[in-house]
Amino acid sequence: MDRKLEHIEYNKSTEQLAQFAKALAHPTRIAILKYLKEQSCCFTGDLVDIFPLAQSTISQHLKELKNADLIQGELNPPKIKYCINQKKWQLAQELFNDFFTSFNSQLNCKI
């Protein structure tokens, strides 16, 4: 059976939402964000002291959050201070809210 595959174009907000979702797709990253919300900022070493993970693992999670721009870092040699990127966090909230709200009136699966 042949299926016709259609090319789907994604707009910028769809791609941004997917990037945020990917960054949030791990419980440790969510916990890091919750910690940052309470502390306003922290150093990598602070997170290593709190989470039962290796420094390299914490750094990898920070890298994923930073790649999505959900956090930002300020270099204070030899340390990096991290905080939530408030502008991008607001955008993430808006995109997720729009995404979930758009489904509310259209969920009519009748299986």
CYANA upper distance limits for C-alpha pairs under 8 A (distance plus 0.5 A):
 10 TYR  CA     14 THR  CA      6.48
 10 TYR  CA     15 GLU  CA      6.99
 11 ASN  CA     15 GLU  CA      6.98
 12 LYS  CA     16 GLN  CA      6.62
 13 SER  CA     17 LEU  CA      6.52
 13 SER  CA     95 LEU  CA      7.69
 14 THR  CA     18 ALA  CA      6.77
 15 GLU  CA     19 GLN  CA      6.75
 16 GLN  CA     20 PHE  CA      6.77
 17 LEU  CA     21 ALA  CA      6.59
 17 LEU  CA     92 ALA  CA      7.31
 17 LEU  CA     95 LEU  CA      6.65
 17 LEU  CA     96 PHE  CA      7.45
 18 ALA  CA     22 LYS  CA      6.59
 19 GLN  CA     23 ALA  CA      6.80
 19 GLN  CA     68 ALA  CA      6.46
 20 PHE  CA     24 LEU  CA      6.74
 20 PHE  CA     68 ALA  CA      6.40
 20 PHE  CA     70 LEU  CA      8.10
 20 PHE  CA     92 ALA  CA      7.11
 21 ALA  CA     25 ALA  CA      6.55
 23 ALA  CA     29 ARG  CA      7.80
 23 ALA  CA     64 GLU  CA      6.24
 23 ALA  CA     65 LEU  CA      6.00
 23 ALA  CA     68 ALA  CA      6.82
 24 LEU  CA     29 ARG  CA      6.63
 24 LEU  CA     30 ILE  CA      6.55
 24 LEU  CA     65 LEU  CA      8.26
 25 ALA  CA     29 ARG  CA      8.08
 25 ALA  CA     30 ILE  CA      8.49
 26 HIS  CA     30 ILE  CA      7.11
 27 PRO  CA     31 ALA  CA      6.68
 28 THR  CA     32 ILE  CA      6.59
 28 THR  CA     61 HIS  CA      7.92
 29 ARG  CA     33 LEU  CA      6.74
 29 ARG  CA     61 HIS  CA      6.53
 29 ARG  CA     62 LEU  CA      8.02
 29 ARG  CA     65 LEU  CA      7.69
 30 ILE  CA     34 LYS  CA      6.74
 31 ALA  CA     35 TYR  CA      6.64
 32 ILE  CA     36 LEU  CA      6.64
 32 ILE  CA     47 LEU  CA      8.14
 33 LEU  CA     37 LYS  CA      6.60
 33 LEU  CA     84 ILE  CA      7.74
 34 LYS  CA     38 GLU  CA      6.99
 35 TYR  CA     39 GLN  CA      6.66
 36 LEU  CA     40 SER  CA      5.73
 36 LEU  CA     41 CYS  CA      6.01
 36 LEU  CA     42 CYS  CA      7.31
 36 LEU  CA     82 TYR  CA      8.37
 36 LEU  CA     83 CYS  CA      6.58
 36 LEU  CA     84 ILE  CA      7.05
 37 LYS  CA     41 CYS  CA      8.28
 37 LYS  CA     84 ILE  CA      7.60
 40 SER  CA     83 CYS  CA      6.49
 40 SER  CA     84 ILE  CA      7.86
 41 CYS  CA     81 LYS  CA      7.06
 41 CYS  CA     82 TYR  CA      5.83
 41 CYS  CA     83 CYS  CA      4.88
 41 CYS  CA     84 ILE  CA      7.97
 42 CYS  CA     46 ASP  CA      6.73
 42 CYS  CA     47 LEU  CA      8.05
 42 CYS  CA     81 LYS  CA      5.93
 42 CYS  CA     82 TYR  CA      5.87
 42 CYS  CA     83 CYS  CA      7.24
 43 PHE  CA     47 LEU  CA      7.43
 43 PHE  CA     79 LYS  CA      7.18
 43 PHE  CA     80 ILE  CA      6.27
 43 PHE  CA     81 LYS  CA      5.07
 43 PHE  CA     82 TYR  CA      6.56
 44 THR  CA     48 VAL  CA      6.92
 44 THR  CA     55 GLN  CA      8.12
 44 THR  CA     58 ILE  CA      7.82
 44 THR  CA     59 SER  CA      7.61
 44 THR  CA     79 LYS  CA      7.94
 44 THR  CA     80 ILE  CA      7.25
 44 THR  CA     81 LYS  CA      7.71
 44 THR  CA     82 TYR  CA      8.20
 45 GLY  CA     49 ASP  CA      6.78
 45 GLY  CA     55 GLN  CA      8.04
 46 ASP  CA     50 ILE  CA      6.99
 47 LEU  CA     51 PHE  CA      6.39
 47 LEU  CA     58 ILE  CA      7.64
 48 VAL  CA     52 PRO  CA      7.52
 48 VAL  CA     53 LEU  CA      6.98
 48 VAL  CA     54 ALA  CA      7.25
 48 VAL  CA     55 GLN  CA      6.23
 48 VAL  CA     58 ILE  CA      7.26
 53 LEU  CA     57 THR  CA      6.74
 53 LEU  CA     58 ILE  CA      7.08
 54 ALA  CA     58 ILE  CA      6.92
 55 GLN  CA     59 SER  CA      6.58
 56 SER  CA     60 GLN  CA      6.70
 57 THR  CA     61 HIS  CA      6.89
 58 ILE  CA     62 LEU  CA      6.69
 59 SER  CA     63 LYS  CA      6.55
 60 GLN  CA     64 GLU  CA      6.89
 61 HIS  CA     65 LEU  CA      6.90
 62 LEU  CA     66 LYS  CA      6.47
 62 LEU  CA     71 ILE  CA      8.43
 63 LYS  CA     67 ASN  CA      6.46
 64 GLU  CA     68 ALA  CA      6.96
 65 LEU  CA     69 ASP  CA      6.83
 65 LEU  CA     70 LEU  CA      5.97
 65 LEU  CA     71 ILE  CA      6.36
 66 LYS  CA     70 LEU  CA      6.39
 66 LYS  CA     71 ILE  CA      5.55
 66 LYS  CA     72 GLN  CA      6.46
 66 LYS  CA     73 GLY  CA      8.28
 69 ASP  CA     85 ASN  CA      7.14
 69 ASP  CA     88 LYS  CA      6.81
 70 LEU  CA     84 ILE  CA      6.52
 70 LEU  CA     85 ASN  CA      5.80
 70 LEU  CA     86 GLN  CA      8.26
 70 LEU  CA     88 LYS  CA      6.26
 70 LEU  CA     89 TRP  CA      6.27
 71 ILE  CA     82 TYR  CA      7.11
 71 ILE  CA     83 CYS  CA      6.03
 71 ILE  CA     84 ILE  CA      4.76
 71 ILE  CA     85 ASN  CA      5.16
 72 GLN  CA     82 TYR  CA      6.12
 72 GLN  CA     83 CYS  CA      6.13
 72 GLN  CA     84 ILE  CA      6.72
 72 GLN  CA     85 ASN  CA      6.09
 73 GLY  CA     80 ILE  CA      6.51
 73 GLY  CA     81 LYS  CA      5.89
 73 GLY  CA     82 TYR  CA      4.88
 73 GLY  CA     83 CYS  CA      7.06
 74 GLU  CA     80 ILE  CA      5.99
 74 GLU  CA     81 LYS  CA      5.61
 74 GLU  CA     82 TYR  CA      6.96
 75 LEU  CA     79 LYS  CA      6.73
 75 LEU  CA     80 ILE  CA      5.01
 75 LEU  CA     81 LYS  CA      6.90
 76 ASN  CA     80 ILE  CA      5.99
 76 ASN  CA     81 LYS  CA      7.38
 84 ILE  CA     89 TRP  CA      7.72
 85 ASN  CA     89 TRP  CA      6.50
 86 GLN  CA     90 GLN  CA      6.60
 87 LYS  CA     91 LEU  CA      6.96
 88 LYS  CA     92 ALA  CA      6.61
 89 TRP  CA     93 GLN  CA      6.76
 90 GLN  CA     94 GLU  CA      6.78
 91 LEU  CA     95 LEU  CA      6.63
 92 ALA  CA     96 PHE  CA      6.57
 93 GLN  CA     97 ASN  CA      6.45
 94 GLU  CA     98 ASP  CA      6.55
 95 LEU  CA     99 PHE  CA      6.56
 96 PHE  CA    100 PHE  CA      6.64
 97 ASN  CA    101 THR  CA      6.36
 98 ASP  CA    102 SER  CA      6.49
 99 PHE  CA    103 PHE  CA      7.56
100 PHE  CA    104 ASN  CA      7.43
102 SER  CA    106 GLN  CA      7.95
103 PHE  CA    107 LEU  CA      6.55
